[in-house]
Amino acid sequence: MAEIENVNIDQVLEQVKSALSEGDWDHVVALLEPLRPPDQATVFEDLDLKDQIDLLPRLPPRESADILEELEEQKAAEIATQLDTQNLAKIVDYMEPDEAADLLKDISPDQALQVLAEISEPTEVIPLLSYSDESAGGMMTSVEFDLQADMTVDQAIDYLRTKSPDEEQIYYLFVVDSSDHLVGVVSLRQLVISQPGTKIHDIMNTDVISIAAGADREEAARLMTRYDLLALPVVDENRCLVGMITYDDSFDVLEDEATEDIFRLGGVPEGAVTDIKIPVVMRSRLPWLALNLVTAMASAAVLSIFQGTIARAAVLAAFFPIVAGVTGSAATQTLTVTVRGLALGQINIAEALPVLGREILIGLLNGLSIGGLVAVIAILWKGPPILGAIVGAATLINMLAAGFAGVVVPVIIERLRIDPALASPILVTTTTDTLGYFVYLGLATALISLLV
Amino acid sequence: MAEIENVNIDQVLEQVKSALSEGDWDHVVALLEPLRPPDQATVFEDLDLKDQIDLLPRLPPRESADILEELEEQKAAEIATQLDTQNLAKIVDYMEPDEAADLLKDISPDQALQVLAEISEPTEVIPLLSYSDESAGGMMTSVEFDLQADMTVDQAIDYLRTKSPDEEQIYYLFVVDSSDHLVGVVSLRQLVISQPGTKIHDIMNTDVISIAAGADREEAARLMTRYDLLALPVVDENRCLVGMITYDDSFDVLEDEATEDIFRLGGVPEGAVTDIKIPVVMRSRLPWLALNLVTAMASAAVLSIFQGTIARAAVLAAFFPIVAGVTGSAATQTLTVTVRGLALGQINIAEALPVLGREILIGLLNGLSIGGLVAVIAILWKGPPILGAIVGAATLINMLAAGFAGVVVPVIIERLRIDPALASPILVTTTTDTLGYFVYLGLATALISLLV
């Protein structure tokens, strides 16, 4: 359906592998060159590490740079480490400054220094090395083209023709004063449709949205989405322009953050790609299961306390999956809506009270309907009306608790500045599990004389 | 941290509300006008419906159009329905064609026809009305500015100055032949840096990525992310250019799709915004809980079958949260990674076998470690080694099942062309729950003479 002409990636991959097996490097290069960078990277990723390392220096350095930029950062670093400094420097020369900085941060400091000594414009990369990956500064690239407010439109266009900057450098043309303070922005469109003699300061927009280099990268991405920005200027504490973030990186951050939330809600605290090594997977998942085991012991303890009741009325066990399980599902619904609302900024910690009221009301309605239904099922299936009453009441109480915990837990965790997607699911389901067993078996114990 | 000057939205909201209470409309308009559209919409959203309807016609129509574009589609339609046709048409005139079409699709056909009769360029909107919201055609806007291949660069720039199209119309300049077939693309940058007399066909890129109008909107968004496109041309079956999708809409679709997946994985099948009405919430969540109740009955039946065993050895109940619950968490981990991998295109149905192998191996390792640990806990806590052996073995077997079901269920569902995020969680946890109880209590029943 997508009309990408001439590209059957799987077919190219087969041809590349067959050319590799014959050692025909020229053919491999000829097969890869016509592809777009993301497609080149898809083929490249499927090759053996040894072939990848042999292939990169044989491709034109611009293509190799594109491929390294497309790969997962760890993978790119793994390959870069194996290249000799000269070949690597030639490739890094063609990388975007932000991508080059990310790569150099991931290889050994020794090798990074050697590469910096070899590349032609190290000053574009070096300032980017000092920012954390999680900050706006860590996402930004250098601004290689900016305007002065007292230029005229035709001077600006001449300057543009001379410098011929990359596409992504001129989504917006940032205007700075003589001390590099960000003072305005002009679009290329405005430049093209304005009279040649007009001064830039007469057409520039001075109301520029910018972000501090130390701000969180997710905040940068949110600003860019909210205001539909193609590029977001990054400034230092003196409001000097130090870089800019482009929309493609913002895309990537939002997708990464969504994946991170999905993984954390699903109990995979350190989300990672699919083809990662088993020991790494175990390190990311096993601690979560171990923690789950610890919290499950709380439910186990409750069940153990009421062992006598269970022995006397084993019929009670049949409804465990309902008083704990179904209310756990209701809690997960509330939790999911709350966590996503917090992530998208739709729910504000300060205004959580109406949300809490709503969810407790929903818990009441859920409890009345599901609890009522369960009570009827219990009576029809097992007989004693008192069993129905106990199951129904326990379900109702636990549904209210589910609504409460599903809002309160993530909001408190957010206030503690921990990601609510990370810690909430286990706390909330532990609450509904333990409380469900406790209320259900507690009621049954109190009414045991009526039950058996 | 985010440096948005002069904007304290909460403060503006307070001022707007106080001006409204005094009926001072001029002041309300003066407060709103300097804000950026997303901020105007944030303030506007917090007003009463009656005030919203009174306010819109008093704002300049361009501002009203921006606000309607920013609102949730249902909310915008609710307000539009209450405006009289003339006022609404004035506003729609300033909306982007795609936004106007979305709005007209959501109001009554009568009112939509009346608005179409009043607006100045109905032909830009009408063709957009025929596409489904879920298709690329439903996401696209009209192309109001395109080039012919035989123009020269200076003719193109003159044409651009004359037409003075909006920013988003010229992210890329699409080139068509005399029958409107899409034949190439030029960037504004290329136009500006090229020699004036150069023909467009000498500088255009003929290798344009496009999408069919009937393709899925998520596919359009994926293409735009993969190839970092600012705009994606949409073509009909004859490869004629019928519209284009801009990156801001692609942002929104990806965020919507991520939210949809998160909600579905969390058991909220019809994801919705936070401030939706309670009856709507119940309609979206209650059926899911009812379905959960039905599947929980499978576990209930297993527990009921083994009621005799539970009565004889009530100690068994203490480990229910582990043999069913903790393995359920392991299944959720596998499921989450599989579902997200399918959504991002990292996992391919045809190549699911290695993923399955990996996850079963992980299940084995999880089972050996968690199962072993549980066996030790059971023996230390409750005494009989045979209990430890039963608990440990059941955990191990169920961990293997968790790895199996966590991959096989979503892959089968994806092949059935249903969203795996929607149907998988309940099927997978039902499997691990029911199987967990069955294996555990089955083993215990077989070995009951050793246990009591």
Chai-1 contact restraints between the chains, C-beta under 6 A:
chainA,res_idxA,chainB,res_idxB,connection_type,confidence,min_distance_angstrom,max_distance_angstrom,comment,restraint_id
A,M1,B,A212,contact,1.0,0.0,6.0,A-B,restraint_1
A,M1,B,A215,contact,1.0,0.0,6.0,A-B,restraint_2
A,A2,B,I211,contact,1.0,0.0,6.0,A-B,restraint_3
A,A2,B,E219,contact,1.0,0.0,6.0,A-B,restraint_4
A,A2,B,L223,contact,1.0,0.0,6.0,A-B,restraint_5
A,E3,B,S210,contact,1.0,0.0,6.0,A-B,restraint_6
A,I4,B,I209,contact,1.0,0.0,6.0,A-B,restraint_7
A,P38,B,R226,contact,1.0,0.0,6.0,A-B,restraint_8
A,R161,B,I193,contact,1.0,0.0,6.0,A-B,restraint_9
A,S164,B,I193,contact,1.0,0.0,6.0,A-B,restraint_10
A,E167,B,R189,contact,1.0,0.0,6.0,A-B,restraint_11
A,I170,B,R189,contact,1.0,0.0,6.0,A-B,restraint_12
A,L188,B,L188,contact,1.0,0.0,6.0,A-B,restraint_13
A,R189,B,E167,contact,1.0,0.0,6.0,A-B,restraint_14
A,R189,B,I170,contact,1.0,0.0,6.0,A-B,restraint_15
A,I193,B,R161,contact,1.0,0.0,6.0,A-B,restraint_16
A,I193,B,S164,contact,1.0,0.0,6.0,A-B,restraint_17
A,I209,B,I4,contact,1.0,0.0,6.0,A-B,restraint_18
A,S210,B,E3,contact,1.0,0.0,6.0,A-B,restraint_19
A,I211,B,A2,contact,1.0,0.0,6.0,A-B,restraint_20
A,A212,B,M1,contact,1.0,0.0,6.0,A-B,restraint_21
A,A215,B,M1,contact,1.0,0.0,6.0,A-B,restraint_22
A,E219,B,A2,contact,1.0,0.0,6.0,A-B,restraint_23
A,L223,B,A2,contact,1.0,0.0,6.0,A-B,restraint_24
A,T225,B,F251,contact,1.0,0.0,6.0,A-B,restraint_25
A,R226,B,P38,contact,1.0,0.0,6.0,A-B,restraint_26
A,D228,B,D248,contact,1.0,0.0,6.0,A-B,restraint_27
A,D248,B,D228,contact,1.0,0.0,6.0,A-B,restraint_28
A,F251,B,T225,contact,1.0,0.0,6.0,A-B,restraint_29
A,A258,B,A258,contact,1.0,0.0,6.0,A-B,restraint_30
A,T259,B,R340,contact,1.0,0.0,6.0,A-B,restraint_31
A,I262,B,I262,contact,1.0,0.0,6.0,A-B,restraint_32
A,I262,B,R340,contact,1.0,0.0,6.0,A-B,restraint_33
A,F263,B,T336,contact,1.0,0.0,6.0,A-B,restraint_34
A,G266,B,T332,contact,1.0,0.0,6.0,A-B,restraint_35
A,G266,B,T336,contact,1.0,0.0,6.0,A-B,restraint_36
A,G267,B,S329,contact,1.0,0.0,6.0,A-B,restraint_37
A,G267,B,T332,contact,1.0,0.0,6.0,A-B,restraint_38
A,G267,B,Q333,contact,1.0,0.0,6.0,A-B,restraint_39
A,V268,B,Q333,contact,1.0,0.0,6.0,A-B,restraint_40
A,V268,B,T336,contact,1.0,0.0,6.0,A-B,restraint_41
A,T274,B,G341,contact,1.0,0.0,6.0,A-B,restraint_42
A,T274,B,Q346,contact,1.0,0.0,6.0,A-B,restraint_43
A,T274,B,I347,contact,1.0,0.0,6.0,A-B,restraint_44
A,M282,B,L365,contact,1.0,0.0,6.0,A-B,restraint_45
A,R285,B,Q333,contact,1.0,0.0,6.0,A-B,restraint_46
A,L289,B,A330,contact,1.0,0.0,6.0,A-B,restraint_47
A,L289,B,I370,contact,1.0,0.0,6.0,A-B,restraint_48
A,N292,B,V326,contact,1.0,0.0,6.0,A-B,restraint_49
A,N292,B,S329,contact,1.0,0.0,6.0,A-B,restraint_50
A,L293,B,V326,contact,1.0,0.0,6.0,A-B,restraint_51
A,A296,B,P321,contact,1.0,0.0,6.0,A-B,restraint_52
A,A296,B,I322,contact,1.0,0.0,6.0,A-B,restraint_53
A,A296,B,G325,contact,1.0,0.0,6.0,A-B,restraint_54
A,A296,B,V326,contact,1.0,0.0,6.0,A-B,restraint_55
A,S299,B,P321,contact,1.0,0.0,6.0,A-B,restraint_56
A,A300,B,A318,contact,1.0,0.0,6.0,A-B,restraint_57
A,A300,B,P321,contact,1.0,0.0,6.0,A-B,restraint_58
A,L303,B,A317,contact,1.0,0.0,6.0,A-B,restraint_59
A,L303,B,A318,contact,1.0,0.0,6.0,A-B,restraint_60
A,S304,B,A318,contact,1.0,0.0,6.0,A-B,restraint_61
A,Q307,B,A314,contact,1.0,0.0,6.0,A-B,restraint_62
A,I310,B,A314,contact,1.0,0.0,6.0,A-B,restraint_63
A,I310,B,A317,contact,1.0,0.0,6.0,A-B,restraint_64
A,A311,B,A314,contact,1.0,0.0,6.0,A-B,restraint_65
A,A314,B,Q307,contact,1.0,0.0,6.0,A-B,restraint_66
A,A314,B,I310,contact,1.0,0.0,6.0,A-B,restraint_67
A,A314,B,A311,contact,1.0,0.0,6.0,A-B,restraint_68
A,A317,B,L303,contact,1.0,0.0,6.0,A-B,restraint_69
A,A317,B,I310,contact,1.0,0.0,6.0,A-B,restraint_70
A,A318,B,A300,contact,1.0,0.0,6.0,A-B,restraint_71
A,A318,B,L303,contact,1.0,0.0,6.0,A-B,restraint_72
A,A318,B,S304,contact,1.0,0.0,6.0,A-B,restraint_73
A,P321,B,A296,contact,1.0,0.0,6.0,A-B,restraint_74
A,P321,B,S299,contact,1.0,0.0,6.0,A-B,restraint_75
A,P321,B,A300,contact,1.0,0.0,6.0,A-B,restraint_76
A,I322,B,A296,contact,1.0,0.0,6.0,A-B,restraint_77
A,G325,B,A296,contact,1.0,0.0,6.0,A-B,restraint_78
A,V326,B,N292,contact,1.0,0.0,6.0,A-B,restraint_79
A,V326,B,L293,contact,1.0,0.0,6.0,A-B,restraint_80
A,V326,B,A296,contact,1.0,0.0,6.0,A-B,restraint_81
A,S329,B,G267,contact,1.0,0.0,6.0,A-B,restraint_82
A,S329,B,N292,contact,1.0,0.0,6.0,A-B,restraint_83
A,A330,B,L289,contact,1.0,0.0,6.0,A-B,restraint_84
A,T332,B,G266,contact,1.0,0.0,6.0,A-B,restraint_85
A,T332,B,G267,contact,1.0,0.0,6.0,A-B,restraint_86
A,Q333,B,G267,contact,1.0,0.0,6.0,A-B,restraint_87
A,Q333,B,V268,contact,1.0,0.0,6.0,A-B,restraint_88
A,Q333,B,R285,contact,1.0,0.0,6.0,A-B,restraint_89
A,T336,B,F263,contact,1.0,0.0,6.0,A-B,restraint_90
A,T336,B,G266,contact,1.0,0.0,6.0,A-B,restraint_91
A,T336,B,V268,contact,1.0,0.0,6.0,A-B,restraint_92
A,R340,B,T259,contact,1.0,0.0,6.0,A-B,restraint_93
A,R340,B,I262,contact,1.0,0.0,6.0,A-B,restraint_94
A,G341,B,T274,contact,1.0,0.0,6.0,A-B,restraint_95
A,Q346,B,T274,contact,1.0,0.0,6.0,A-B,restraint_96
A,I347,B,T274,contact,1.0,0.0,6.0,A-B,restraint_97
A,L365,B,M282,contact,1.0,0.0,6.0,A-B,restraint_98
A,I370,B,L289,contact,1.0,0.0,6.0,A-B,restraint_99
